[in-house]
């Protein structure tokens, strides 16, 4: 399983290009888009915030 967490957004070709490349390089692996609209250029901070919110529920 490959989980994506990006700041690419849902508009434009980038997310589709990444998913297509992953399917080509790792056929048979599930690709799950967890979050595509993280704050721009701040993916690590966003990821940590998401994890902390999940853990503290």
N, C-alpha and C positions, 0 to 999 in steps of 0.2 A: 504494500500500500504506500502510495506517495501522497502526502498532504501538502497542498499549496497554501501559502500565506503571503500575499503580495500587496504591493501598492499600485498595481497596474490599472485598477479600476475595471468596470464592466464595459466601458466604451472602448472602442479601438481593437486592434488585432492582437495585442501582446499576449493576453491570457490564452487565446486560442492557439497561438504559435507555440507557447510553452507546452500546453497540453498535447498538441500534435507531436512535438519533438519527444516528449516523455513516452507517448504511446509507441513511437517508432523505436526508441532506444530501450524501452522496457515493456515489450508487448506482454499482455496478460496481467500486468500490474494495474490495480485500480488507482485512478487519479482523482483525488477529492479536493475540491476547491473550498477550503475552510473560510478564507476571507480574501477578497480581491480588492477591497477599497480601504485598506489601512491608510492612515495619514501618510502623505507623500514624503518620501525620504526618511521615514521614522518607523520602519517595519520592526526593528528589534524592540523598541520601546512599546509598540502596540502589541507585539507578541507577549512580552512580559506582562502587560496589563491584562490581556485575555487570560493568560494562565493564572494570574493571581485572582481574578474574578471567579474563575472556575473552581479553584482550590478553596476559596473562602466561602463558597455557597453552603 
